[in-house]
Amino acid sequence: MATPAEWNQVPRAPRRGRGPGAGAVAYTAASAFGTQALVALSAHALLPPQEETYYAYDPIADSLLLLPFALFVLVAAAFLHALLFTLPALALGAAVARRAGDPAAGWTLAVAGALGAAYAVLGWVRGADYPTALLWTVGTGLLPVCIALAVDRRLQRGVPVSYGRIVGESVLWLLGGLVAAALVVGAGRHTGHLSGYRPPEIGRAATVGTWTEESGTTRLRLRGDGTASVTDAPGGEAGPEAVHCSGPATWSYADGGRDGRTAVELVVPGCEGRAWGRWLFAGTEEAPELFAVVGEPESGELYVLRRG
């Protein structure tokens, strides 16, 4: 690794015949951006969900199915970032440093900040908050610039830099970043500092009332004496041939469902084994919901009932 003092040397023309040359700088910048993106995406995947998911899909299965496409997009984005951000910052920073006779590293980082501020305007035009957009553009750009600057200094000193070494260092940084992200997120979830969505805790008395699907087809009318009337309740199987039940029913309030959710246990006489019997609470305490996923969790039919 180059030292900070070596970063500050004003760049000279790269020596030829020693390693892959200037292409290594672009390759390094893209690798650094891709590495930090993978670590950030992995940390985000480990975070507890911040909103209701209704168990209607399997995020791990979906991620595996999209993995080839996601890797292609990531590689393309990494090289595009190097082309539009890192390489211009290096070139402009070196040009200003030669004219001013000042250290190159400081000017390069200043130019990187200016580029980030300029690109943040695009996010602001598209409706994003400018300080947030600025944080993203500058925050994601500084690490690739610093690492590419160090590799550029190696080339200026005639030190060969191979693509294999770049890949090896990127893999090591990636593994270290993944371990660090897992430890930080795990510690945060264990201590409660990284808390996610929590389903509402609705008491039995608050459950009494009419719960209706948005389309108005499925309706549960729950009474305080434990009786109920059901309209078009879904059956135990999904699909066009699924049986739907209507008529009088009984219900009970169940504690400690999945993930600590409370639930409504529904029994429709004459439809035992066919009507869906367990409705879990979702939403918020201000706007509670009852939901059921009929069929497989990742591909079943989702029913969401709201009070109304």
C-alpha positions as MATLAB code, in Angstrom:
seq = 'MATPAEWNQVPRAPRRGRGPGAGAVAYTAASAFGTQALVALSAHALLPPQEETYYAYDPIADSLLLLPFALFVLVAAAFLHALLFTLPALALGAAVARRAGDPAAGWTLAVAGALGAAYAVLGWVRGADYPTALLWTVGTGLLPVCIALAVDRRLQRGVPVSYGRIVGESVLWLLGGLVAAALVVGAGRHTGHLSGYRPPEIGRAATVGTWTEESGTTRLRLRGDGTASVTDAPGGEAGPEAVHCSGPATWSYADGGRDGRTAVELVVPGCEGRAWGRWLFAGTEEAPELFAVVGEPESGELYVLRRG';
ca = [
       0.000    0.000    0.000;
       1.165    3.490   -0.771;
       1.693    5.893    2.095;
      -0.083    9.260    2.363;
       3.178   10.952    1.478;
       3.337    8.962   -1.754;
      -0.239    9.968   -2.586;
       0.799   13.611   -2.500;
       3.417   13.266   -5.223;
       2.465   15.201   -8.355;
       1.777   12.561  -11.050;
       4.230   12.064  -13.891;
       3.697   10.197  -17.125;
       3.300    6.478  -16.357;
       6.188    4.212  -17.211;
       5.499    1.758  -19.980;
       6.047   -1.955  -19.953;
       5.456   -2.455  -16.254;
       2.138   -4.224  -15.552;
      -1.234   -3.415  -17.067;
      -0.609    0.335  -16.914;
      -3.317    2.996  -16.737;
      -6.067    0.419  -17.222;
      -5.300   -0.844  -13.745;
      -6.522    2.462  -12.297;
      -9.946    2.099  -13.903;
     -10.096   -1.570  -12.951;
      -9.182   -0.723   -9.357;
     -11.780    2.044   -9.164;
     -14.503   -0.272  -10.459;
     -13.444   -3.051   -8.072;
     -13.499   -0.688   -5.095;
     -16.953    0.616   -5.971;
     -18.296   -2.914   -6.522;
     -16.793   -4.129   -3.254;
     -18.337   -1.387   -1.160;
     -21.669   -1.839   -2.969;
     -21.709   -5.577   -2.181;
     -20.915   -4.905    1.467;
     -23.623   -2.238    1.683;
     -26.212   -4.466   -0.011;
     -25.324   -7.377    2.268;
     -25.641   -5.195    5.359;
     -29.007   -3.934    4.111;
     -30.194   -7.517    3.589;
     -29.220   -8.375    7.173;
     -31.143   -5.449    8.623;
     -34.549   -6.261   10.121;
     -37.443   -5.286    7.810;
     -38.700   -1.763    8.343;
     -42.202   -2.395    7.010;
     -44.770   -5.147    6.807;
     -43.981   -7.969    4.352;
     -47.031  -10.189    5.044;
     -44.768  -13.232    4.478;
     -45.946  -13.090    0.869;
     -42.486  -13.705   -0.571;
     -39.188  -15.308    0.296;
     -36.481  -12.604    0.044;
     -33.656  -15.147    0.048;
     -35.176  -17.167   -2.806;
     -35.910  -13.999   -4.761;
     -32.348  -12.784   -4.263;
     -30.910  -16.063   -5.567;
     -33.102  -15.917   -8.660;
     -32.040  -12.344   -9.410;
     -28.367  -12.902   -8.552;
     -26.999  -13.296  -12.144;
     -28.828  -10.178  -13.344;
     -27.849   -8.254  -10.196;
     -24.161   -9.115  -10.664;
     -24.281   -7.940  -14.281;
     -25.891   -4.653  -13.232;
     -23.343   -4.238  -10.426;
     -20.347   -4.748  -12.741;
     -21.793   -2.326  -15.293;
     -22.517    0.259  -12.591;
     -19.002   -0.125  -11.144;
     -17.251    0.589  -14.448;
     -19.700    3.391  -15.265;
     -18.934    4.993  -11.892;
     -15.212    4.702  -12.579;
     -15.659    6.304  -16.004;
     -17.892    9.167  -14.872;
     -16.556    9.874  -11.385;
     -13.237    8.345  -10.328;
     -11.180    8.801  -13.512;
     -12.330   12.433  -14.070;
     -11.513   13.224  -10.435;
      -8.006   11.784  -10.819;
      -7.360   13.573  -14.109;
      -8.680   16.965  -12.986;
      -6.987   16.698   -9.599;
      -3.622   15.905  -11.223;
      -4.017   18.761  -13.720;
      -4.777   21.313  -11.001;
      -1.940   19.989   -8.837;
       0.590   20.391  -11.674;
      -0.489   23.975  -12.318;
      -0.586   24.909   -8.650;
       2.482   22.935   -7.615;
       0.533   21.526   -4.697;
       0.110   17.930   -3.478;
      -2.059   15.885   -5.837;
      -4.081   13.979   -3.236;
      -5.681   17.062   -1.700;
      -6.729   18.493   -5.042;
      -8.054   15.116   -6.205;
     -10.265   14.758   -3.133;
     -11.465   18.363   -3.563;
     -12.359   17.676   -7.192;
     -14.131   14.466   -6.134;
     -16.225   16.460   -3.680;
     -17.091   18.998   -6.382;
     -18.086   16.235   -8.794;
     -20.238   14.655   -6.117;
     -21.954   17.983   -5.514;
     -22.594   18.362   -9.247;
     -23.995   14.840   -9.633;
     -26.175   15.356   -6.556;
     -28.043   18.020   -8.508;
     -29.344   15.247  -10.778;
     -30.843   13.494   -7.766;
     -32.320   16.765   -6.545;
     -33.920   17.387   -9.959;
     -35.496   13.930   -9.769;
     -37.091   14.812   -6.432;
     -34.505   13.612   -3.890;
     -33.463   15.694   -0.917;
     -30.225   17.443   -1.939;
     -28.245   16.811    1.284;
     -29.153   13.117    1.064;
     -28.189   12.957   -2.610;
     -24.914   14.745   -1.824;
     -24.132   12.276    0.951;
     -24.668    9.348   -1.425;
     -22.657   10.730   -4.346;
     -19.695   11.890   -2.271;
     -19.831    9.041    0.245;
     -19.791    6.314   -2.389;
     -17.136    8.079   -4.450;
     -14.382    8.845   -1.946;
     -13.241    5.260   -1.302;
     -12.778    4.368   -5.000;
     -10.931    7.667   -5.540;
      -8.538    7.059   -2.626;
      -7.761    3.471   -3.649;
      -7.356    4.375   -7.318;
      -5.083    7.243   -6.282;
      -2.863    4.821   -4.349;
      -2.631    2.473   -7.356;
      -1.833    5.416   -9.621;
       1.051    6.345   -7.316;
       2.382    2.794   -7.604;
       2.369    3.075  -11.378;
       4.117    6.442  -11.249;
       6.905    4.838   -9.219;
       7.175    1.996  -11.733;
       5.758   -0.627   -9.407;
       3.941   -3.319  -11.449;
       0.273   -3.732  -10.604;
      -1.343   -6.885  -11.987;
      -5.039   -7.520  -12.454;
      -4.681  -10.643  -10.335;
      -3.388   -8.595   -7.431;
      -6.274   -6.135   -7.800;
      -8.798   -8.971   -7.739;
      -7.080  -10.625   -4.768;
      -7.046   -7.429   -2.727;
     -10.689   -6.753   -3.629;
     -11.709  -10.232   -2.477;
      -9.898   -9.755    0.836;
     -11.533   -6.376    1.389;
     -14.905   -7.866    0.455;
     -14.591  -10.741    2.923;
     -13.457   -8.387    5.670;
     -16.302   -5.975    4.931;
     -18.896   -8.755    4.960;
     -17.654  -10.053    8.303;
     -17.623   -6.540    9.764;
     -21.143   -5.828    8.448;
     -22.470   -9.091    9.884;
     -20.917   -8.362   13.275;
     -22.194   -4.788   13.416;
     -25.725   -5.654   12.303;
     -25.822   -8.713   14.566;
     -24.702   -6.686   17.568;
     -27.208   -3.950   16.749;
     -30.096   -6.398   16.485;
     -29.044   -8.186   19.669;
     -28.876   -4.958   21.689;
     -32.033   -3.553   20.124;
     -30.323   -0.537   18.560;
     -31.281   -1.817   15.104;
     -34.949   -2.519   15.573;
     -37.259   -3.176   12.666;
     -40.964   -3.360   12.078;
     -43.055   -4.684   14.938;
     -46.643   -5.801   14.368;
     -49.272   -4.023   16.460;
     -50.412   -5.528   19.746;
     -54.189   -5.395   19.423;
     -56.267   -6.503   22.394;
     -59.314   -8.691   22.094;
     -61.721   -5.839   22.676;
     -60.150   -3.823   19.869;
     -60.487   -6.805   17.529;
     -64.288   -6.702   17.654;
     -65.696   -5.125   14.515;
     -65.911   -5.597   10.769;
     -62.784   -6.379    8.749;
     -63.060   -6.041    4.992;
     -60.760   -6.684    2.030;
     -60.051   -3.698   -0.192;
     -62.146   -5.186   -3.000;
     -65.022   -5.706   -0.548;
     -65.280   -9.410   -1.387;
     -63.960  -11.014    1.804;
     -65.450   -9.782    5.067;
     -65.193  -10.876    8.690;
     -67.645   -9.474   11.235;
     -66.335  -10.318   14.703;
     -68.636   -9.889   17.717;
     -67.724   -9.545   21.344;
     -69.451  -12.808   22.342;
     -67.102  -14.878   20.150;
     -69.511  -15.312   17.267;
     -68.845  -14.049   13.767;
     -70.271  -13.879   10.287;
     -68.037  -14.636    7.319;
     -68.426  -13.573    3.716;
     -66.327  -15.276    1.039;
     -63.536  -16.408    3.378;
     -60.672  -18.000    1.412;
     -60.170  -21.757    1.478;
     -57.097  -23.668    2.508;
     -55.709  -23.838   -1.021;
     -54.840  -21.091   -3.489;
     -55.832  -20.944   -7.146;
     -58.949  -20.566   -9.257;
     -60.437  -23.807   -7.903;
     -60.091  -22.756   -4.256;
     -63.190  -23.060   -2.075;
     -64.540  -19.916   -0.400;
     -66.870  -20.107    2.590;
     -69.612  -17.859    3.898;
     -71.954  -18.059    6.858;
     -71.948  -17.966   10.675;
     -68.686  -18.709   12.492;
     -66.930  -18.501   15.823;
     -63.652  -16.798   16.597;
     -61.077  -16.600   19.368;
     -58.175  -14.319   20.165;
     -54.788  -16.076   20.038;
     -51.570  -14.752   21.597;
     -48.005  -15.326   20.473;
     -48.355  -16.090   16.791;
     -45.468  -16.100   14.353;
     -42.861  -13.473   15.298;
     -44.919  -12.781   18.407;
     -47.950  -11.719   16.376;
     -51.400  -11.990   17.841;
     -54.001  -13.655   15.665;
     -57.673  -14.407   15.174;
     -58.578  -18.095   15.094;
     -61.664  -18.565   12.936;
     -63.923  -21.637   12.744;
     -66.632  -21.798   10.078;
     -69.058  -24.704   10.739;
     -69.430  -26.853    7.647;
     -66.163  -25.527    6.240;
     -63.737  -27.138    8.672;
     -60.521  -27.921    6.865;
     -61.504  -25.692    3.950;
     -61.848  -22.163    5.337;
     -58.622  -20.402    6.283;
     -58.636  -20.387   10.060;
     -55.750  -18.195   11.202;
     -55.586  -14.458   10.507;
     -52.517  -12.597   11.770;
     -52.367   -8.953   12.801;
     -50.371   -6.489   10.699;
     -50.314   -2.768    9.952;
     -49.958   -0.324   12.820;
     -51.824    0.352   16.033;
     -53.473    3.343   14.343;
     -54.429    1.311   11.261;
     -54.469   -2.389   12.184;
     -54.898   -5.122    9.594;
     -55.632   -8.850    9.485;
     -53.886  -10.904    6.829;
     -53.511  -14.457    5.616;
     -51.297  -15.988    2.912;
     -53.149  -18.924    1.383;
     -50.775  -21.443   -0.181;
     -46.970  -21.346   -0.258;
     -45.477  -18.286    1.500;
     -43.456  -17.217   -1.564;
     -46.236  -17.749   -4.115;
     -49.531  -17.880   -2.212;
     -52.491  -15.553   -2.428;
     -52.360  -12.649   -0.002;
     -55.542  -11.475    1.710;
     -55.414   -8.227    3.719;
     -58.458   -7.095    5.712;
     -58.824   -3.625    7.168;
     -61.303   -2.348    9.684;
     -64.171   -0.596    7.991;
];
